[in-house]
Amino acid sequence: MPHTFDFPAPLLALESAAWEEIQAGRLAVETARAVQDGVTAFAAEHGHDRHEVEMGLKRVVRHGAAA
């Protein structure tokens, strides 16, 4: 079972913006970098694996799954 996270609203907003850009075929490097920086910071702050955090964030934003 995937780990659940309590993502802050700004990180959810960044991933949502990135997902919209991906769907439109125009993901900006700045957006991708901001998401990765946010994921890395969240993972470090809470003691989680960065890859698990990234996958959890994508599940929430792209599929509406529980964090």
N, C-alpha and C positions, 0 to 999 in steps of 0.2 A: 504494500500500500504506500503511495507517495506521501511524503512529509507534507504537513500543512504549515502555512506561514501567515502571519498577520502583516501584509504588505501595507506600507504607508501610501496615502493617496498620491503624493507626487511621483512615486515609482510606478504606480499603476497608470498614471496619466502619461508618463514617458513611454511605457510599453505600448499603451493604446495608440499614441502618436506614431510610434515605429510601425505597428501593425497596419495602421491606415496607410502609411507611406509604402510599405511592402505591397499591400494590395493594389495600390495605384501605380506600382512599378517605379517609384521614385524615392526609395529609402536614402536619406542623406547620411553621409559619414558622421556628421555632428550628432544626429539623432541616435544612430547606432552606438556611438561612443558614449553618449550621455546615459543610455540604458545600461551599457556594460559597466560604466563607472558606478551607477546606482546599485546594480546587482552586486558588484564586488564589495561596495561599502556596506550594504545591508548584510551580506553574508559574513563579513569580518566582524561587524558590530554584534551580531547575534550568534556567532560561532557555528555557522552552517557552511556546508559545502557550496561553493559558488555555482557549480553546475546544477545542483538540486534546486537552488534558489531560482536560477534562470528558467529551468523547466517548469517549476511551480508557477512562476509569474506568467509564462506563456500559456499554461493551462488555464489560468484564471481569465486572462485577457482574451485569448483566442477561442476558448471553448466554454467560458462561463462556469468553470469548475470551482469548487470551494478552494480557497487558498490553503 
